[in-house]
Each structure stands twice: as structure tokens, then as C-alpha cells.
């Protein structure tokens, strides 16, 4: 028998750049509040200190560093998906 | 699957983006697990690979320079000998099921 999780459903393809202000609003709607945005050379970093999470946003990539809580990660996925065109 | 040059072709997701002229936005998640395992980081990585091979039968698991890969999931072990190791688990949004499964496995292993 094949172990592990079942194969994932059809992957979602996201494109374009992420609007950070829209992301902060979407995070607040998900109950992930107190976001602090810091501009950097190649994008910006969204700090979520209450959730021990950093979101590094670049033009064509977003990298989330979080401490492994599935509920926080799912909220972040929904918020990011709400701010990017996707199929 | 798409029609290209009047032929049906299989394209991966990056090729599709090139074909239709859009800039893909890649979303990646990284979480860290602390693991008390004396010995070198390479030795810990070998143990993790053995564990994953047992739990993920049928999946292709590779290890290179101490970094383990399963699809887009990357597992990297860092730490000095005889110290607690930091295990970084990273995956793209498309591999959320696999990435969260592996993270959960490693979290349960260290508890």
C-alpha cells in the first residue's frame, strides 16, 4: 500500500504581484491581526509577532516562515490566495 | 495537457506560465522543528530519510548534501555535533498536503 497523504488535488496556480496592504486587510479578516509591515530592498516583510510568523513578500514570490501551527498556516494561505489572481 | 504546435503536449506549471505569458507567484512555507539528537547533522538527516521512506512508501525521496527532498518539500538539518538540531521543513503551496504531513510527522517524533 502507498503510505502518506493522498495525492493533492489539482494545484492552484497563482500569478502577478501581491498587494501587501490587501494582504494585511485579508489577514485581519482571518483574525490574524497586529501585522507590522517593514519595507526592504527586494520587497517587504510582514511581521505577525502574536503568531511568531514572518511573511517575506517579493514581486514573484511569497515566503512564509511560521512556527508550524496548522490553523495559522491555513489562515495565511486563505489570505494570500484572496490577494492574488489564481486558477 | 495543452495543444502546442498542433500537438498535444504535457507541460509543467512553469512551462504553462511561459506559454501563456504570465509571471507565476510562488508561495512557500517554512517551519522549524527542534530535535535532540547527538551526532552530526548528516547522521540526523539520514535517520529522517529512513523514517520518511517508511512512512511515504511510493514517493521518491532523495538526499543530497544532507538536504532531503520529496516533491517540492525540502528538509534541512542544521546544528553542531552533540547539540540540538534545527530541522527546517519547507514546501510550496501546491504541496501543502505533503508538506503539512511531513511537518506533523517530525513534530510528533520530537514530542
Backbone of each chain as ProteinMPNN parsed JSONL, in Angstrom:
{"seq_chain_A": "XXXXXXXXXXXXXXXXXXXXXXXXXXXXXXXXXXXXXXXXXXXXXXXXXXXXXXXXXXXXXXXXXXXXXXXXXXXXXXXXXXXXXXX", "coords_chain_A": {"N_chain_A": [[0.844, -1.197, 0.0], [0.426, 2.276, -0.652], [1.969, 4.701, 1.313], [1.486, 7.608, 3.49], [0.106, 10.881, 2.701], [-2.889, 11.291, 0.695], [-2.691, 11.867, -2.871], [-2.339, 15.292, -3.727], [-5.066, 17.541, -4.523], [-5.844, 19.112, -7.721], [-3.292, 21.416, -8.38], [-3.16, 24.851, -7.366], [-2.623, 27.641, -9.339], [-0.932, 30.557, -8.914], [-0.54, 33.977, -9.837], [1.071, 37.101, -10.791], [1.734, 40.099, -8.792], [1.845, 40.453, -5.215], [-0.359, 42.407, -3.35], [0.499, 44.143, -0.643], [-0.846, 45.705, 1.253], [-3.46, 44.881, 0.843], [-3.119, 42.265, 1.634], [-2.638, 42.545, 4.392], [-5.143, 43.485, 5.199], [-6.692, 41.252, 4.497], [-5.597, 39.346, 6.182], [-6.401, 40.371, 8.649], [-9.148, 39.986, 8.422], [-9.146, 37.273, 8.658], [-8.643, 36.982, 11.267], [-6.044, 37.257, 12.0], [-4.272, 39.456, 13.373], [-2.631, 42.636, 14.084], [-0.475, 43.074, 12.323], [2.738, 44.035, 11.198], [4.363, 46.033, 8.921], [7.341, 46.077, 7.09], [9.441, 47.742, 4.962], [11.718, 46.522, 2.518], [14.808, 45.967, 0.636], [14.279, 44.283, -1.517], [11.557, 43.919, -1.557], [9.05, 43.408, 0.863], [8.616, 42.848, 4.412], [6.271, 41.212, 6.351], [5.486, 41.283, 9.627], [4.211, 39.157, 12.062], [3.866, 39.196, 15.078], [2.336, 38.083, 17.192], [1.808, 35.594, 16.301], [4.191, 34.483, 15.859], [5.357, 34.679, 13.306], [6.704, 35.362, 10.064], [6.306, 37.022, 6.985], [7.689, 37.082, 3.949], [7.583, 39.112, 1.302], [8.005, 39.208, -2.082], [8.276, 40.373, -5.524], [7.563, 38.222, -7.25], [7.256, 36.112, -5.567], [6.296, 34.669, -2.438], [7.266, 34.086, 0.818], [6.61, 32.282, 3.619], [7.423, 32.188, 6.966], [6.731, 30.27, 9.52], [5.625, 29.022, 12.731], [4.66, 26.435, 12.592], [1.976, 25.962, 13.316], [-0.985, 24.62, 12.263], [-3.506, 25.872, 11.958], [-2.922, 28.588, 11.829], [-1.348, 28.632, 9.556], [-3.181, 27.823, 7.595], [-4.942, 29.979, 7.658], [-3.23, 31.967, 6.735], [-2.748, 30.985, 4.144], [-5.302, 31.234, 3.005], [-5.625, 34.008, 3.146], [-3.517, 34.956, 1.527], [-4.209, 33.782, -0.908], [-6.532, 35.183, -1.403], [-5.603, 37.563, -2.281], [-4.273, 37.313, -4.639], [-4.459, 36.734, -8.167], [-5.698, 33.624, -9.374], [-5.88, 30.2, -10.579]], "CA_chain_A": [[0.0, 0.0, 0.0], [1.166, 3.536, -0.684], [1.768, 5.4, 2.573], [1.468, 9.066, 3.433], [-1.163, 11.523, 2.349], [-3.402, 11.07, -0.653], [-2.189, 12.9, -3.772], [-3.034, 16.577, -3.573], [-5.928, 17.883, -5.647], [-5.239, 19.958, -8.756], [-2.656, 22.566, -7.728], [-3.593, 26.189, -7.735], [-1.565, 28.454, -9.939], [-1.075, 31.982, -8.596], [0.373, 34.803, -10.619], [1.082, 38.536, -10.527], [2.397, 40.522, -7.55], [0.965, 40.502, -4.047], [-0.602, 43.731, -2.779], [0.737, 43.907, 0.787], [-1.921, 46.325, 2.048], [-4.611, 43.968, 0.737], [-2.802, 41.085, 2.457], [-2.841, 42.893, 5.808], [-6.602, 43.508, 5.423], [-7.191, 39.869, 4.426], [-5.168, 38.677, 7.415], [-7.276, 40.851, 9.732], [-10.437, 39.287, 8.255], [-8.939, 35.887, 9.108], [-8.362, 37.01, 12.701], [-4.598, 37.367, 12.217], [-4.164, 40.912, 13.464], [-1.383, 43.251, 14.555], [0.607, 42.903, 11.344], [3.634, 45.183, 11.076], [4.991, 45.91, 7.6], [8.656, 46.723, 7.005], [9.914, 47.727, 3.573], [13.104, 46.074, 2.341], [15.395, 46.279, -0.664], [13.704, 43.46, -2.58], [10.15, 43.649, -1.262], [8.798, 43.822, 2.24], [8.402, 41.775, 5.38], [5.118, 41.4, 7.228], [5.722, 40.608, 10.911], [2.999, 38.809, 12.817], [4.522, 38.756, 16.315], [1.467, 37.243, 18.039], [1.777, 34.236, 15.743], [5.576, 34.071, 15.626], [5.376, 34.43, 11.86], [7.195, 36.396, 9.152], [5.932, 36.786, 5.586], [8.6, 37.84, 3.086], [6.863, 39.289, 0.042], [8.741, 39.749, -3.229], [7.379, 40.59, -6.66], [7.055, 36.966, -7.822], [7.311, 35.031, -4.575], [5.986, 34.972, -1.042], [7.809, 33.017, 1.662], [6.053, 32.383, 4.962], [8.175, 31.473, 7.998], [5.8, 30.199, 10.652], [6.047, 28.026, 13.714], [4.106, 25.094, 12.416], [0.562, 25.771, 13.698], [-1.74, 24.411, 11.018], [-4.61, 26.825, 11.811], [-2.339, 29.868, 11.386], [-0.908, 28.462, 8.168], [-4.357, 27.812, 6.71], [-5.424, 31.364, 7.579], [-2.293, 32.671, 5.842], [-2.989, 30.514, 2.76], [-6.555, 31.852, 2.519], [-5.414, 35.448, 2.988], [-2.66, 35.178, 0.346], [-4.997, 33.422, -2.103], [-7.535, 36.23, -1.625], [-4.937, 38.766, -2.801], [-3.575, 37.012, -5.89], [-5.253, 36.001, -9.143], [-5.298, 32.21, -9.414], [-6.82, 29.244, -11.171]], "C_chain_A": [[0.881, 1.248, 0.0], [0.884, 4.294, 0.603], [1.649, 6.888, 2.373], [0.132, 9.608, 2.982], [-1.601, 11.131, 0.953], [-2.838, 12.146, -1.564], [-3.022, 14.172, -3.659], [-3.977, 16.805, -4.742], [-5.192, 18.803, -6.614], [-4.592, 21.194, -8.125], [-3.209, 23.887, -8.228], [-2.399, 26.929, -8.293], [-1.858, 29.92, -9.621], [-0.142, 32.767, -9.495], [0.24, 36.262, -10.191], [1.782, 38.835, -9.188], [1.378, 40.642, -6.43], [0.872, 41.939, -3.536], [-0.537, 43.578, -1.257], [-0.361, 44.534, 1.658], [-3.169, 45.444, 2.02], [-4.379, 42.726, 1.591], [-3.058, 41.372, 3.933], [-4.341, 42.928, 6.131], [-7.169, 42.082, 5.429], [-6.8, 39.081, 5.672], [-6.064, 39.089, 8.583], [-8.645, 40.168, 9.651], [-10.349, 37.837, 8.74], [-8.653, 35.817, 10.613], [-6.875, 37.06, 13.025], [-4.262, 38.853, 12.193], [-2.764, 41.331, 13.905], [-0.211, 42.986, 13.616], [1.428, 44.188, 11.278], [4.423, 45.015, 9.779], [6.292, 46.706, 7.588], [9.149, 46.606, 5.569], [11.366, 47.288, 3.533], [13.57, 46.382, 0.939], [14.675, 45.53, -1.786], [12.244, 43.102, -2.326], [9.827, 44.16, 0.12], [8.549, 42.603, 3.117], [7.207, 42.146, 6.241], [5.39, 40.587, 8.5], [4.368, 40.348, 11.567], [3.461, 38.283, 14.182], [3.655, 37.856, 17.191], [1.462, 35.797, 17.578], [3.174, 33.725, 15.412], [5.822, 33.763, 14.149], [5.931, 35.638, 11.11], [6.739, 36.03, 7.744], [6.828, 37.686, 4.731], [7.962, 37.917, 1.702], [7.792, 39.921, -0.99], [7.773, 39.811, -4.405], [6.751, 39.278, -7.163], [7.088, 35.807, -6.831], [6.924, 35.547, -3.198], [6.468, 33.792, -0.212], [7.329, 33.258, 3.087], [6.917, 31.55, 5.907], [7.278, 31.424, 9.229], [6.154, 29.005, 11.528], [5.192, 26.766, 13.713], [2.675, 24.885, 12.856], [-0.276, 25.728, 12.438], [-2.839, 25.458, 10.845], [-4.1, 28.184, 11.321], [-1.935, 29.766, 9.907], [-2.099, 28.471, 7.203], [-4.943, 29.221, 6.569], [-4.541, 32.187, 6.637], [-2.525, 32.264, 4.385], [-4.23, 31.179, 2.184], [-6.337, 33.337, 2.248], [-4.573, 35.739, 1.74], [-3.451, 34.885, -0.924], [-6.021, 34.512, -2.439], [-6.93, 37.453, -2.305], [-4.198, 38.523, -4.112], [-4.547, 36.373, -6.88], [-4.777, 34.556, -9.221], [-6.32, 31.394, -10.191], [-6.657, 27.928, -10.419]], "O_chain_A": [[1.959, 1.255, 0.594], [-0.273, 4.514, 0.961], [1.7, 7.384, 1.248], [-0.854, 8.875, 2.894], [-0.794, 10.695, 0.132], [-2.531, 13.241, -1.093], [-4.244, 14.126, -3.516], [-3.722, 16.317, -5.843], [-4.062, 19.218, -6.357], [-5.262, 21.943, -7.413], [-3.662, 24.007, -9.367], [-1.292, 26.84, -7.76], [-2.897, 30.456, -10.008], [0.924, 32.28, -9.872], [-0.587, 36.608, -9.347], [2.341, 37.944, -8.548], [0.198, 40.902, -6.669], [1.886, 42.602, -3.317], [-1.414, 42.959, -0.654], [-0.755, 43.964, 2.675], [-3.849, 45.279, 3.034], [-5.31, 42.195, 2.197], [-3.626, 40.541, 4.643], [-4.765, 42.466, 7.19], [-8.015, 41.746, 6.258], [-7.569, 38.253, 6.16], [-6.44, 38.256, 9.407], [-9.231, 39.815, 10.674], [-11.341, 37.252, 9.175], [-8.449, 34.736, 11.165], [-6.484, 36.923, 14.184], [-4.003, 39.43, 11.137], [-1.859, 40.513, 14.072], [0.903, 42.708, 14.06], [0.879, 45.289, 11.3], [5.068, 43.99, 9.561], [6.335, 47.858, 8.02], [9.261, 45.506, 5.027], [12.153, 47.642, 4.411], [12.843, 46.977, 0.144], [14.481, 46.072, -2.874], [11.754, 42.091, -2.829], [10.284, 45.235, 0.509], [8.31, 41.495, 2.636], [7.136, 43.245, 6.79], [5.509, 39.363, 8.452], [3.502, 41.222, 11.61], [3.452, 37.075, 14.42], [4.173, 36.964, 17.862], [1.156, 34.888, 18.349], [3.336, 32.684, 14.776], [6.408, 32.74, 13.794], [5.666, 36.785, 11.47], [6.782, 34.862, 7.357], [6.724, 38.912, 4.792], [7.822, 36.904, 1.017], [8.299, 41.025, -0.794], [6.625, 39.375, -4.317], [5.558, 39.23, -7.464], [6.96, 34.647, -7.224], [7.186, 36.697, -2.844], [6.129, 32.643, -0.494], [7.604, 34.3, 3.684], [7.122, 30.357, 5.683], [7.091, 32.437, 9.903], [6.884, 28.102, 11.117], [5.035, 26.115, 14.747], [2.176, 23.762, 12.79], [-0.282, 26.669, 11.645], [-3.094, 25.899, 9.724], [-4.747, 28.846, 10.511], [-2.154, 30.688, 9.123], [-2.025, 29.06, 6.124], [-5.387, 29.607, 5.487], [-5.033, 32.993, 5.849], [-2.501, 33.112, 3.494], [-4.232, 31.63, 1.038], [-6.807, 33.863, 1.239], [-4.881, 36.661, 0.985], [-3.38, 35.636, -1.896], [-6.338, 34.737, -3.607], [-7.657, 38.287, -2.845], [-3.563, 39.436, -4.64], [-5.376, 35.554, -6.483], [-3.576, 34.294, -9.141], [-7.449, 31.824, -10.427], [-7.342, 26.952, -10.727]]}, "seq_chain_B": "XXXXXXXXXXXXXXXXXXXXXXXXXXXXXXXXXXXXXXXXXXXXXXXXXXXXXXXXXXXXXXXXXXXXXXXXXXXXXXXXXXXXXXXXXXXXXXXXXXXXXXXXXXXXXXX", "coords_chain_B": {"N_chain_B": [[-1.935, 19.398, -19.759], [-1.814, 20.421, -23.067], [-2.46, 22.033, -26.241], [0.118, 22.407, -28.448], [1.934, 23.77, -31.03], [0.243, 22.399, -32.816], [0.15, 19.928, -31.632], [-0.607, 17.607, -29.007], [0.607, 18.259, -25.79], [2.369, 17.56, -22.753], [2.841, 19.805, -20.199], [4.819, 21.301, -17.627], [4.053, 23.272, -14.676], [5.536, 25.66, -14.727], [6.284, 25.845, -17.392], [3.781, 26.185, -18.534], [3.137, 28.731, -17.593], [5.079, 30.236, -18.948], [4.227, 29.774, -21.569], [1.696, 31.004, -21.683], [2.347, 33.504, -20.975], [2.437, 34.641, -18.356], [3.475, 35.813, -15.111], [4.391, 33.665, -12.761], [3.453, 33.41, -9.329], [5.157, 32.308, -6.683], [4.435, 30.538, -3.786], [5.714, 29.809, -0.671], [6.199, 27.855, 2.264], [7.814, 27.727, 5.422], [8.757, 25.915, 8.243], [10.091, 25.247, 11.527], [11.548, 22.577, 13.361], [12.689, 21.499, 16.469], [15.124, 19.177, 17.498], [16.408, 16.827, 19.664], [19.237, 15.254, 19.161], [22.08, 13.727, 19.439], [25.225, 13.838, 17.688], [26.304, 14.093, 14.23], [24.871, 16.521, 11.925], [24.443, 15.429, 9.447], [24.103, 12.749, 10.025], [21.741, 12.799, 11.477], [20.06, 13.641, 9.427], [20.137, 11.4, 7.769], [18.794, 9.558, 9.396], [16.272, 10.732, 9.425], [15.588, 10.514, 6.759], [15.327, 7.746, 6.531], [13.136, 7.331, 8.209], [11.171, 8.797, 6.802], [11.114, 7.363, 4.423], [9.955, 5.016, 5.298], [7.414, 5.886, 6.023], [6.411, 7.133, 3.783], [5.891, 5.424, 1.551], [6.288, 4.683, -1.855], [6.712, 7.234, -2.66], [9.116, 9.412, -4.149], [12.097, 9.899, -2.59], [14.83, 11.891, -2.005], [18.277, 12.495, -1.109], [20.708, 14.952, -0.701], [23.778, 16.36, -0.063], [23.03, 16.371, 2.624], [20.511, 17.451, 2.558], [17.109, 16.752, 2.362], [14.741, 15.792, -0.081], [11.361, 15.718, -1.12], [9.184, 15.689, -3.621], [8.194, 19.05, -3.816], [8.942, 19.492, -1.258], [11.375, 20.382, 1.051], [13.847, 19.349, 3.306], [15.96, 20.32, 5.779], [18.736, 19.874, 7.856], [20.287, 21.392, 10.59], [22.938, 22.146, 12.87], [25.308, 21.796, 15.58], [27.53, 19.03, 16.326], [26.485, 16.785, 18.9], [24.575, 18.492, 19.844], [21.332, 20.112, 20.08], [19.363, 19.772, 17.186], [18.279, 21.815, 14.476], [15.556, 21.404, 12.452], [14.621, 22.273, 9.36], [11.684, 22.607, 7.582], [10.315, 22.896, 4.464], [8.006, 23.931, 1.966], [6.147, 24.219, -1.132], [3.071, 25.983, -1.838], [1.462, 24.378, -3.435], [2.078, 21.841, -2.624], [0.94, 21.487, -0.127], [-0.493, 19.458, 1.3], [1.3, 17.297, 1.415], [3.557, 18.573, 2.566], [2.551, 19.507, 5.056], [1.904, 17.086, 6.177], [4.45, 15.866, 6.473], [5.689, 17.725, 8.175], [4.026, 17.436, 10.447], [4.613, 14.813, 11.081], [7.324, 14.993, 11.827], [7.067, 16.732, 13.975], [5.588, 15.155, 15.758], [7.431, 13.19, 16.207], [9.402, 14.385, 17.771], [8.174, 14.963, 20.128]], "CA_chain_B": [[-2.071, 18.93, -21.137], [-2.246, 21.524, -23.913], [-2.129, 21.918, -27.656], [1.246, 23.28, -28.761], [2.399, 23.446, -32.392], [-0.702, 21.408, -33.34], [0.34, 18.625, -30.981], [-0.911, 17.587, -27.578], [1.848, 18.185, -25.02], [2.326, 17.717, -21.302], [3.739, 20.887, -19.759], [4.738, 21.533, -16.187], [3.37, 24.526, -14.347], [6.361, 26.798, -15.141], [6.186, 25.93, -18.854], [2.466, 26.755, -18.843], [3.233, 30.179, -17.351], [5.842, 30.808, -20.063], [3.413, 29.69, -22.782], [0.598, 31.971, -21.697], [2.907, 34.821, -20.726], [2.158, 35.232, -17.044], [4.524, 35.641, -14.108], [3.898, 32.86, -11.65], [3.805, 33.857, -7.981], [5.417, 31.078, -5.921], [4.198, 30.683, -2.34], [6.453, 28.759, 0.039], [6.088, 27.888, 3.726], [8.912, 27.079, 6.137], [8.618, 25.79, 9.701], [11.277, 24.645, 12.157], [11.335, 21.613, 14.443], [13.934, 21.251, 17.231], [15.232, 17.734, 17.723], [17.592, 16.44, 20.436], [19.821, 14.062, 18.539], [23.538, 13.884, 19.403], [25.863, 13.353, 16.458], [26.38, 15.097, 13.168], [23.623, 16.87, 11.237], [24.287, 14.481, 8.331], [23.593, 11.498, 10.592], [20.325, 13.049, 11.772], [19.348, 13.678, 8.14], [19.988, 10.008, 7.309], [17.719, 8.954, 10.206], [14.989, 11.292, 8.97], [15.29, 9.932, 5.444], [14.843, 6.385, 6.778], [11.773, 7.462, 8.743], [10.27, 9.235, 5.727], [10.976, 6.271, 3.453], [8.994, 4.063, 5.879], [6.067, 6.473, 6.09], [5.98, 7.637, 2.47], [6.206, 4.407, 0.537], [5.754, 5.04, -3.171], [7.145, 8.588, -3.007], [10.543, 9.493, -4.418], [12.777, 10.694, -1.554], [16.262, 11.977, -2.322], [19.093, 13.242, -0.143], [21.905, 15.485, -1.336], [24.456, 17.266, 0.874], [22.29, 16.418, 3.881], [19.173, 18.021, 2.358], [16.17, 15.733, 1.886], [13.686, 16.35, -0.953], [10.22, 14.904, -1.548], [8.48, 16.674, -4.459], [8.746, 20.386, -3.521], [9.248, 19.592, 0.178], [12.802, 20.318, 1.352], [14.104, 19.193, 4.743], [17.381, 20.618, 6.001], [19.104, 19.734, 9.267], [21.441, 22.198, 10.985], [23.279, 22.071, 14.293], [26.61, 21.218, 15.866], [27.528, 17.689, 16.902], [26.132, 16.694, 20.327], [23.66, 19.558, 20.232], [20.006, 20.059, 19.489], [19.366, 20.108, 15.757], [17.125, 22.518, 13.904], [15.121, 20.779, 11.201], [13.799, 23.221, 8.59], [10.808, 21.927, 6.629], [9.855, 23.948, 3.563], [7.256, 23.37, 0.833], [5.336, 25.191, -1.872], [1.638, 25.936, -1.561], [0.859, 23.271, -4.18], [2.35, 20.594, -1.901], [0.53, 21.69, 1.262], [-0.87, 18.202, 1.954], [2.52, 16.537, 1.687], [4.398, 19.34, 3.48], [1.995, 19.518, 6.413], [2.012, 15.718, 6.684], [5.839, 15.647, 6.908], [5.906, 18.56, 9.365], [3.327, 16.787, 11.555], [5.37, 13.601, 11.405], [8.533, 15.396, 12.554], [6.647, 17.3, 15.265], [5.198, 14.062, 16.657], [8.65, 12.437, 16.508], [10.215, 15.054, 18.79], [7.405, 15.187, 21.369]], "C_chain_B": [[-2.539, 20.106, -22.006], [-1.86, 21.253, -25.369], [-1.02, 22.918, -27.955], [1.799, 22.838, -30.115], [1.563, 22.323, -33.006], [-0.482, 19.995, -32.773], [-0.074, 18.735, -29.53], [0.401, 17.419, -26.81], [1.542, 18.24, -23.527], [3.321, 18.797, -20.921], [3.678, 20.968, -18.244], [4.272, 22.966, -15.952], [4.19, 25.751, -14.794], [6.32, 26.982, -16.663], [4.846, 26.538, -19.274], [2.514, 28.275, -18.68], [3.982, 30.861, -18.492], [4.989, 30.865, -21.317], [2.358, 30.791, -22.824], [1.049, 33.366, -21.259], [2.513, 35.458, -19.41], [3.32, 34.944, -16.105], [3.947, 34.897, -12.922], [4.319, 33.488, -10.328], [3.935, 32.6, -7.115], [5.233, 31.36, -4.434], [4.867, 29.508, -1.64], [6.295, 28.956, 1.549], [7.306, 27.181, 4.33], [8.602, 27.067, 7.633], [9.825, 25.045, 10.241], [10.855, 23.703, 13.269], [12.681, 21.429, 15.142], [13.962, 19.783, 17.654], [16.522, 17.446, 18.484], [18.138, 15.148, 19.862], [21.329, 14.262, 18.451], [24.12, 13.278, 18.128], [25.808, 14.431, 15.391], [24.999, 15.355, 12.554], [23.358, 15.886, 10.09], [23.685, 13.167, 8.815], [22.1, 11.635, 10.917], [19.51, 13.036, 10.476], [19.132, 12.266, 7.599], [18.863, 9.307, 8.073], [16.357, 9.435, 9.718], [14.601, 10.692, 7.62], [14.739, 8.508, 5.608], [13.402, 6.417, 7.283], [10.788, 7.816, 7.632], [10.053, 8.121, 4.7], [9.982, 5.222, 3.958], [7.567, 4.586, 5.765], [5.53, 6.872, 4.725], [6.361, 6.639, 1.376], [5.548, 4.8, -0.779], [6.138, 6.45, -3.6], [8.651, 8.569, -3.252], [11.193, 10.444, -3.41], [14.259, 10.709, -1.881], [16.98, 12.751, -1.225], [20.366, 13.677, -0.848], [22.506, 16.531, -0.408], [23.673, 17.429, 2.176], [20.899, 17.031, 3.77], [18.266, 16.96, 1.734], [15.103, 16.422, 1.041], [12.624, 15.298, -1.221], [9.314, 15.857, -2.319], [9.067, 18.057, -4.158], [9.13, 20.544, -2.051], [10.75, 19.398, 0.383], [12.974, 20.238, 2.863], [15.604, 19.362, 4.951], [17.662, 20.54, 7.495], [20.335, 20.589, 9.531], [21.69, 22.024, 12.473], [24.628, 21.416, 14.473], [26.44, 19.791, 16.38], [27.175, 17.796, 18.39], [25.234, 17.838, 20.8], [22.288, 19.316, 19.619], [20.082, 20.488, 18.028], [18.113, 20.925, 15.42], [16.793, 21.849, 12.576], [14.19, 21.777, 10.506], [12.997, 22.429, 7.558], [10.152, 22.999, 5.775], [9.114, 23.317, 2.387], [6.473, 24.464, 0.125], [3.862, 24.964, -1.562], [0.959, 24.744, -2.246], [1.03, 21.944, -3.433], [1.979, 20.709, -0.43], [0.212, 20.36, 1.968], [0.37, 17.417, 2.365], [3.393, 17.257, 2.723], [3.862, 19.31, 4.902], [2.034, 18.122, 7.018], [3.425, 15.47, 7.239], [6.145, 16.475, 8.154], [5.263, 17.911, 10.587], [4.063, 15.546, 12.031], [6.599, 13.953, 12.25], [8.173, 15.985, 13.919], [6.279, 16.189, 16.242], [6.429, 13.249, 17.069], [9.414, 13.062, 17.675], [9.464, 15.26, 20.1], [7.598, 14.028, 22.347]], "O_chain_B": [[-3.562, 20.72, -21.703], [-1.054, 20.373, -25.672], [-1.183, 24.121, -27.749], [2.095, 21.66, -30.314], [2.099, 21.411, -33.636], [-0.889, 19.002, -33.376], [0.073, 19.78, -28.897], [1.21, 16.549, -27.134], [0.583, 18.881, -23.097], [4.499, 18.722, -21.271], [2.63, 20.736, -17.642], [4.118, 23.756, -16.883], [3.616, 26.764, -15.194], [6.322, 28.106, -17.165], [4.774, 27.304, -20.236], [1.999, 29.014, -19.519], [3.581, 31.929, -18.954], [5.005, 31.857, -22.046], [2.148, 31.428, -23.856], [0.242, 34.292, -21.18], [2.281, 36.665, -19.342], [4.051, 33.968, -16.276], [3.123, 35.425, -12.176], [5.415, 34.037, -10.219], [2.947, 31.916, -6.848], [5.807, 32.307, -3.895], [4.617, 28.351, -1.976], [6.262, 30.084, 2.04], [7.766, 26.164, 3.81], [8.229, 28.089, 8.21], [10.496, 24.309, 9.518], [9.926, 23.99, 14.025], [13.7, 21.225, 14.483], [12.959, 19.229, 18.105], [17.608, 17.779, 18.011], [17.563, 14.077, 20.058], [21.818, 14.886, 17.509], [23.573, 12.328, 17.568], [25.324, 15.538, 15.628], [24.091, 14.53, 12.65], [22.21, 15.551, 9.798], [22.873, 12.548, 8.128], [21.308, 10.726, 10.671], [18.409, 12.487, 10.432], [18.078, 11.965, 7.04], [18.078, 8.559, 7.49], [15.411, 8.655, 9.61], [13.431, 10.4, 7.372], [13.802, 8.114, 4.912], [12.559, 5.635, 6.843], [9.714, 7.223, 7.526], [8.953, 7.956, 4.173], [9.258, 4.612, 3.171], [6.637, 3.841, 5.455], [4.316, 6.941, 4.534], [7.054, 6.972, 0.415], [4.385, 5.202, -0.805], [5.926, 6.833, -4.751], [9.374, 7.793, -2.627], [10.886, 11.636, -3.377], [14.877, 9.653, -2.02], [16.378, 13.552, -0.509], [21.025, 12.876, -1.512], [21.827, 17.478, -0.01], [23.66, 18.512, 2.762], [20.181, 17.124, 4.766], [18.604, 16.353, 0.719], [14.619, 17.497, 1.395], [12.932, 14.142, -1.511], [8.726, 16.755, -1.716], [10.283, 18.241, -4.229], [9.591, 21.61, -1.642], [11.325, 18.398, -0.046], [12.325, 20.97, 3.61], [16.411, 18.636, 4.37], [16.907, 21.081, 8.304], [21.314, 20.522, 8.786], [20.761, 21.784, 13.244], [25.056, 20.599, 13.657], [25.357, 19.395, 16.811], [27.524, 18.774, 19.051], [25.143, 18.118, 21.995], [22.106, 18.447, 18.767], [20.776, 21.444, 17.682], [17.046, 20.738, 16.005], [17.642, 21.742, 11.69], [13.108, 22.082, 11.006], [13.56, 21.678, 6.762], [9.508, 23.908, 6.298], [9.541, 22.287, 1.866], [6.172, 25.505, 0.709], [3.463, 23.9, -1.088], [0.008, 24.172, -1.714], [0.22, 21.031, -3.593], [2.625, 20.1, 0.422], [0.611, 20.165, 3.116], [0.482, 16.94, 3.494], [3.907, 16.628, 3.648], [4.622, 19.113, 5.85], [2.18, 17.976, 8.232], [3.58, 14.932, 8.335], [6.787, 15.985, 9.083], [5.883, 17.841, 11.649], [4.129, 15.264, 13.228], [6.88, 13.302, 13.256], [8.882, 15.766, 14.901], [6.618, 16.265, 17.423], [6.46, 12.683, 18.162], [10.007, 12.345, 18.481], [10.061, 15.69, 21.087], [7.031, 14.042, 23.44]]}, "name": "protein", "num_of_chains": 2, "seq": "XXXXXXXXXXXXXXXXXXXXXXXXXXXXXXXXXXXXXXXXXXXXXXXXXXXXXXXXXXXXXXXXXXXXXXXXXXXXXXXXXXXXXXXXXXXXXXXXXXXXXXXXXXXXXXXXXXXXXXXXXXXXXXXXXXXXXXXXXXXXXXXXXXXXXXXXXXXXXXXXXXXXXXXXXXXXXXXXXXXXXXXXXXXXXXXXXXXXXX"}
